[in-house]
């Protein structure tokens, strides 16, 4: 997911792509439609052997 992260060197907030926990994706799914219309597509990448 994209999360806002403050960059001290540039003195601004940037969006960074990070790995999200399953609970975070469920929270975003629960928020869907409450703030504005939209769709949620959770894409998972599983590494073999984990």
Backbone bond lengths (Angstrom), bond angles and torsions (degrees), N, CA, C in turn:
res aa  C-N    CA-C-N  psi(-1)  N-CA   C-N-CA  omega(-1)  CA-C   N-CA-C  phi
1 X - - - 1.451 - - 1.515 109.10 -
2 X 1.299 116.13 162.84 1.456 121.33 176.11 1.521 109.16 -95.14
3 X 1.326 115.77 125.67 1.458 121.52 179.84 1.517 109.25 -123.64
4 X 1.341 117.85 140.29 1.457 119.53 175.33 1.527 110.19 -72.88
5 X 1.325 116.44 129.29 1.467 122.59 -179.90 1.520 107.67 -131.48
6 X 1.338 116.53 132.47 1.460 120.29 -179.62 1.523 109.64 -81.44
7 X 1.333 116.56 127.90 1.457 123.40 178.07 1.524 107.63 -99.47
8 X 1.334 116.62 111.15 1.462 121.72 -176.71 1.524 111.33 -64.56
9 X 1.328 117.40 -41.45 1.467 121.08 -177.45 1.528 111.96 -63.72
10 X 1.326 116.92 -40.80 1.465 121.09 -178.81 1.529 112.84 -91.73
11 X 1.342 115.78 -9.09 1.464 122.75 -179.64 1.526 112.40 54.89
12 X 1.333 115.01 47.92 1.458 119.92 177.46 1.524 109.64 -156.54
13 X 1.301 114.87 164.98 1.457 121.36 178.15 1.523 109.05 -94.24
14 X 1.334 115.29 134.67 1.459 121.30 179.45 1.519 108.83 -125.87
15 X 1.325 116.18 154.25 1.459 120.49 173.32 1.519 108.77 -88.12
16 X 1.331 116.25 126.53 1.461 121.85 178.44 1.520 108.67 -118.76
17 X 1.317 116.23 140.13 1.457 121.00 176.49 1.518 108.03 -85.00
18 X 1.333 116.48 121.39 1.454 121.32 -178.68 1.524 109.33 -129.03
19 X 1.320 115.51 160.92 1.461 121.22 175.30 1.524 107.59 -78.36
20 X 1.315 116.90 129.78 1.460 121.75 -176.82 1.520 110.73 -104.87
21 X 1.312 115.33 146.03 1.456 121.18 174.79 1.529 109.23 -72.25
22 X 1.305 116.41 157.25 1.464 120.67 179.72 1.526 110.86 -59.29
23 X 1.330 116.79 -37.13 1.465 120.14 179.70 1.528 111.56 -63.52
24 X 1.329 117.06 -34.04 1.465 121.09 178.62 1.520 110.60 -67.12
25 X 1.326 116.87 -41.82 1.466 119.24 179.45 1.528 110.76 -67.52
26 X 1.332 117.47 -35.48 1.467 120.40 177.00 1.528 110.63 -66.46
27 X 1.333 116.93 -36.91 1.458 120.53 178.26 1.527 110.29 -64.66
28 X 1.319 116.91 -43.20 1.467 120.53 178.24 1.524 110.72 -64.03
29 X 1.310 117.61 -37.79 1.459 121.03 177.64 1.527 110.17 -63.60
30 X 1.331 117.00 -39.84 1.457 120.95 178.52 1.512 112.52 -67.07
31 X 1.323 117.78 -27.37 1.460 122.83 -179.75 1.528 111.62 -80.22
32 X 1.314 116.67 -16.26 1.465 121.70 -176.07 1.524 111.66 -57.83
33 X 1.315 116.42 129.15 1.445 121.87 175.89 1.513 115.22 85.89
34 X 1.321 118.39 -10.83 1.459 119.57 179.70 1.521 112.15 -84.16
35 X 1.325 117.95 -32.89 1.463 120.39 -177.78 1.518 112.10 -97.69
36 X 1.326 116.50 -36.87 1.461 121.49 177.46 1.523 108.08 -166.04
37 X 1.325 117.74 158.15 1.461 119.94 179.09 1.530 110.97 -61.43
38 X 1.317 116.11 146.20 1.454 118.96 178.27 1.511 111.98 177.08
39 X 1.311 115.34 -179.96 1.461 122.47 179.16 1.515 108.88 -126.18
40 X 1.326 115.97 154.09 1.459 122.09 179.41 1.515 108.31 -126.09
41 X 1.318 116.96 122.90 1.462 122.82 176.01 1.516 108.01 -125.15
42 X 1.319 116.58 106.90 1.458 120.57 178.66 1.525 108.30 -87.61
43 X 1.313 116.46 122.05 1.461 122.35 178.77 1.519 108.29 -110.34
44 X 1.306 116.22 127.35 1.458 121.02 -177.07 1.517 110.15 -114.70
45 X 1.305 115.79 145.92 1.456 122.73 177.39 1.523 107.06 -126.37
46 X 1.323 116.13 106.68 1.453 120.75 -178.47 1.522 109.95 -101.23
47 X 1.310 116.22 129.91 1.459 120.81 176.28 1.533 108.14 -86.63
48 X 1.322 118.46 135.06 1.466 120.77 178.61 1.527 111.42 -61.38
49 X 1.304 116.07 140.55 1.456 120.81 175.52 1.513 114.68 87.10
50 X 1.314 117.49 5.36 1.476 118.38 179.02 1.504 109.04 -101.12
